[in-house]
Amino acid sequence: MDTPTERQDLSYSHEELMEWPRDELSNLNPVRLAATSSLAVAQFLERLEIDERRELLRQLSTERAADILAEMDEEDAADVLEEMRPHRAARILDDFEPDDAADVVAELEPENREQLLAHMEQDSRESVEELLSYDPDSAGGLMTTEVDTALDRMTVEEATSRIREFANKHEDLHYVYVVNEQRQLRGIVSLRKLIQSGPQQLISTIMRSDIQGVCTPEMDKEEVSLLMAEHNLPDIAVVDAQNTLLGVITHDDVLDVIRDEATEDIQKLAGAGGDEDIHDDILFSIRQRQPWLAVNLGTAFIAAMVVKIFEADIGALPILAAIMPIIAGVGGNSGQQSLAITIRSIALGLVKEGDAKGILFRQAVIGLINGLLIGLLAAVMVAFFGGPLKLSIIVLSAMIINLAMGCITGTLIPLVLLKLKQDPAQVSSILLTFVTDTGGFFIFLTLGSIFLL
């Protein structure tokens, strides 16, 4: 048997694969490719055309191909499987973990989905069909049905023998879930506890019945990730209303949720597509971004209309035109700070029912104090460059008002979207910019027209 060092010497490095000429794919060594990490090969395949991916995977076993496709984006993996012969594609899906297989099958075209499911082994097909019946954003859509279980009437020796079978199938084994004959969850036993116990002890006498972090299949996947983080669990049991064990959600799937949700929030804040990435098709990216750019354009024209209202005043005192972007810009940055904190707090489950008034008050105070401090600094700078005292006072006043307004708006928008059960990250940044730009211009120019002209 090869040692890990020997396998490493055989494998391709990530850099080798990424730099490999596209016209020399046939020169890749199948033995070295089989020894290369699944993630490295998956990232390499994602850069190739569909036919090239299929040709490369044809050189590998179905088990190895399954490992590689499981590391790829679900849509990319589905595209590859659709180009394969149904029998081989089904054998590859049989080697997937049930939850990974369900994610890929969900991306297939309906006719291809039915065809592949028909070719899969019965147990695998039934598991995938069960998982497909759940909302993909729920705990049910995230769980795997392959669970390490022992019956509560078993002895430690019997349970250990059964678990050895699981260990050959599953890479990660943290807990043994104890169930009764009706598969109702009774408790859990850690592997450590199992090893330390006598062989004739009953599992029911060593299990923990106070299980933390159990969820229902309808629970939102973001709530699942928060639950796992709160209780510091490697996996979470999913049960129905009768406490029947349906499956488990493993930590690697939750890490994917956290990564995907964070990525989605960041991209939506900027008005990009939540599921867009740098290698997406150009037209797809345009379709994702164009609607919000159009909204942004509309709000920008409204801000421009505010400026036009004061056209005569700006003409009489041109320095107003030089200073008004400063008021709007700093107010916008202040609002973005509150927006980022609020959205992240919502994502982490820190915003509870009834917290809104306290949060808004706190952010308003922060905005007022920052406005006073930054406004004083701005007023001094205006005076330093020869501006009249009245202008310095107006700059101070406008800065206080706009920073407070920015903080309140940056907090209020995601809270309102949350109340409406909408994604708090969606359009928040665009709406905030509209309020701070339009409001900043209007406040500053109004004060200037009243007290300077």
N, C-alpha and C positions, 0 to 999 in steps of 0.2 A: 504494500500500500504506500502511495506517495505521502511524504510528510508535507505539512503546510508550507515549509520553505521550498520544497521541490515544486509544489503546485504554483507558488508565487513566481518561481523562476520560469515556469512554463507560460504563465499568463502574459497577456498584453497589458501595458500600463494605460491609464486613461489618456495620457498625452499621445501615446503611440496611435491609439484608435482615432482620436480627434484629428490628428494630422495625416491619417492614412489617405492616399489619393483615391478619389472616387472611381477612377477608371481602372484601379487595380484591386477591386474588392475580391476578385476570384483568387488572388494570391494570399488572402488571409488563411492562416493555418487553423483548420478545424479543431485540432487538439489544444492549441494554445487558446483558441476562442472559448472552448468549453471550460478551460481553467480560469478564465478571466471573470472578475466579479460581475454579477448580474446587473448591477447599477451602471457600471462603466459601459457594458455592451448596450444596455437600454438607452443611455444618453447618446451613444454613437448611432444607434438605429433611428432615433428621432430626427437626425440630420439627413437621413437618406430618403429616397423616393420609396413608394410602397413596394414596387417590384424588387428593388434592391434589398429591402428589409426581408421580404419573403424568401429570396434566394439565400440570404445569409442564414436565416433560421432553419432552412431546409437541411443544412449541414449538421444540425444539432438534434439531440433527442427531444421527445415531446416534454419530458420533465424539465430539461434545461431551458427549452423554449418558453415553458410556462413561467419559470423563475424570472426570465428576462422580460417577458411581456407584462408580468405583474408589477414590474418597476416602472413601466412606461405610463404616460398619460392614458386614461381609459379610452379616449377617443382615438388616439393613435393605435393602441392595441386592437381596438375593434376594427379599425381600417385594415390592419394586417390580417386579422382572422377572416374578414370578409373576402379577401383575395385568395385564401387557401381552399383546398378541397375540404368539404364539410366534415368528412371523417377525421382528417388530421386535426382540423380546428377543434372539433369536439373532444378529441383525446387530450389536446393541450388544455382545454377548459376543465377537463376532469382532474387535471393535476393542480389547478388553482385552489387556493383557499376559497370556500364558498362565498364569502363576502366580496373578495376580489373578483371572482367569476361573475357575480351578480352586477357589479359595477361596470364591467366590460360588456356583458350581454345587454345591459340597459342602453348602451350606446349604439347597438346594432340596428340596422334597418329592420322593420317588423318582419318581412318575409325571411330575411337571413336569420333573425332571432329564432323564429319557429323551427327553421330547418336545423340549426345547430343544436337547439334544445332536444330535438327529436333524436339526434345522433349521440347525445351524451348518455353516460351510464345513469340508471334510474335514480340511485341515491343522490348523485350530484345534481341531476336535473330537478329533483324534488326540493333540494335545499335551495337551489338558485331561484326556482319559481316562488318559493315561500318568501325569500328575501325581496324579490321584485314586487311583492304585494304591498310592501311598506313604502312610505314616503322616503325618498332618498336622503332627505335632510333630517330624518328622525333617527332615534336609537335603533329602531328595527331595521332601517336601511343601512346602518353602520355595523351591526353585529355580525358575528359568524355563528353558525349553528353547530360547529364542531366544538363541543365542550368536554372538558375532562371531568367526568362525574364518577361518583361511587355511591352505592346504595347504603342507606343508614343502618341496615341490618348486617353489613359486611364487617369482618374483622380487619385489622390493620394489614395482616398478611394477604388477605384476599384483595383488598383495595390496592395494595402495592403491586401485586401481580397484574391487576387490571391497568394500573397507571403506566406500567412498563410498555404496554401496547400503545398508549397515547404518546409516550415519549418518543417512540419511533416515527410517529406521524407529525408531531408538532414541535416546532423549534423552541417555543417559549412555554414553559409550564411553571406557573407560580402557585396556584391554588388548586385544590381538588374540591369541586362543588358536590356537596352531599344532598342527595335527593331521596324521596321515598319511591314506592312502586309506581305511583301516579306521576312521577317526575316533578313533584312539588319541591321547591327549594327548602331544605331544612337547616343548612349551615355550610361552613367552609372549613377546610383543613389545609394548613400550609405544608409544604413538603418537609420543612424542618421538623414540624410537630409530628409528622407521619414517621419520619426516620427515628425520632427519639422515643416513640411509643412501642410498647410490647406487641409482638406479632398477634397475640390472641385478644388484645383489647378491641372492643367494638368501636367503630368509627363514631358512632353517636355519642360516646363518652369523651372523645377528645376534640370534637368539632366545636367551632364557635357559632353559636346561633344568632348572636347580635351582629348581623351582617351590615356593614356600612356601604353606602354607595350603590344600592340596588335601584334600577330605573325601569320604567315601563317602555314598551316599544314605540309609544307615541311621543316620548320626550324629545324635544329639539336637540339636535346634535351639539349646539353650542352649550346648552345646559349640561349635557353629558360631560363635555370637556371641563366645565367649571366644577362639576361634582367630583370628577377624578382628581383634579388639582386640589380641591378642598380636603379630600380624605387621603391624598397621596397614595393612590391605588395603581397597581400595574394593569388591572383589568376590572371591568364592571359587569355584573350579572344583569340580564334583561329578563323580567318576569311579566306574566299577564295578571289579570285581576284575580285569578285563582292561585297565584304564586307559583305557577308552573314555569319552570326554567326553559326559556326559549332560546337563549344563546348568551354569548359574552361579547363585550366590546374591549378590544385589546389596546394597550397604550400606543402602539404604532399608528393605529387608525385615528386615535384622538390627536396625536401629534400632527397628522395630516390635516385634521379639521382645524386645529389652531393655526397652522401655517396658511391654509387656504383662506380662512376667515380674515386673518390679519392682512393678507395680500389683497383680498377683495375690498376691505375697508380702505386701505391706502389708495388703491387705484380708483375707487369710486369717489373718494374725496377730491381727486383731481379731475373728475369727469370722464375717466377712461372706463373701459369695460371691466367688470369685476373678474371675469375669467379670461382676460386677454393676456398674452405674453409676447415677448419680443420677437419670437419666430412665427407669429401668426400671419396668415394671409393678409396682404395689404388691404383688400376690399373689406375683409372681416373687421380689421382694426378701424377702418374709416366708418363703417356702419356703427361700431360701438361708440365712437367718439363724436361723430358729427352732430347728433341731436343736442348734446350738452354744449357743444360749441355754439350752436344756433341760439340756445337759451342764453348763453353768456353774451353773445352779440346783442341780443335784445335788451338785456339789463344794462349793457354798456351804453346803448343808445339812450336809454332812460336817464342815465347819469349825465350824458352829454346834453340832453335837453335841459337838465337842471342848470348846467353851466351856461347854456344859451339864454336862459331867463335873466341871468345877471351879466349879459354881454356888455351892456352900457357901463355898468359899474366897473367891470374888469378893464374896459377901455379907458376909463377915467383914472384908475389906479392899477396899473399893470402888475404891481408886486403881488396882488391877490392871486394872479395866475401862477406865480412862482411858488407860492406857499401852499395853495390848496391841495396839491398832490401829496404833500408831506402829511397834512392832517388825515387825509383819506388812507394813505399807505400805512401810517403807524396805527391808526384805528383798526385797519384790516388785520395787521399782524397780531394785535392784541386779541382780536376776535378769534383768529386761528389758534392761538394758544388755548383759549377756553374751549374751542371746538374739539381740539385734539384730546384734551383732558376728559371732556364729557363723553365723547365717543368711546374712548378707551375704557372709561369707568363703566359705561353701559355694557361693553363687551365682556368685562371681567365680573359682571353681576353685582357691582358695587352700588348701583342706583336702585333703590327699593321704592315701593309704593309710598307716597307721601313725602318723598325727599325733595321734590321739585322746588318748593318755595325756599327751603333752606339753601339749596344749591344755587338758585338764582340770586338770592340775597348776598351770598358769599362772593359770587363772581362779580356782582355789581360793585361791591366794596373794593375788590381787587382792581377793577377797572377804574374806579374813581381815584384811588390812591396812586396807581400807576399813571393815570392821566395828569394828576397834580404834579408828580415828580418829573415826568417827561415834558409836561407843559411848561414847567418852570425852566427847564433846560432849554427848550425851544424858544421861550420868550427871551432868555438871556442872549441866545444866538441871534435872534432877530434884532435886538438892541445893539449887539456887537457889530452887525453889518449896517448900522445906521438907520434902522427902522424906528418910527415914532413910538412913544410909550403906549399909545392907544392900540397900535398894531400888536405890540407884545402882549397886552392884556387880552386882546381878542384871540390871539394864538393860544394862550394859556386856557382860556375858557372853552374854545372849540376842541382843544386836545382832551380836556377833562370829559366833556360831553361825549365825544366820539369814541374814546377808549372805553368809557362805561357802557355805551351803546353796543360797541363791538363785543365786549365780554358777555353782556346779557343776551345778545343775538346768537353768539357762538354757542351759548349754553342752551338757549330756548329752542333753537331749530331741531337739534337731535332729540330733545325731550319730547317735543310735539310729534316728530316722526315716530318715536317709540310708542307714544300713546295711540297713534293711528295704526300701529302694527306694521310700519314701513321700516326699511333699512335706514338707520340713523345716519349712515355715511353718504347715502345717495343725495345728491344735489346740495348738501349742506354747505360746501365750500363756495359754490356759485351763488347761493342765496346770501351768504354772509358777505361776500365781496360786493354784491349789489347794495346791501344795506349800508355798509361802511363807506363805500364810494359815494353813493347818492346822498346819504345822510351827512357825511363829512363835507362834501361840497356845499350842500344846502346850508348847514349850520354855519360854516366859516364865512361863506359869501353873504349870508343874511346879516350876521354880526358886523361884517365889514361895511355893508351898504348902509346900515343904521348908524354906526358910530364913527365911520371915517369919511363919509360923503355928505 
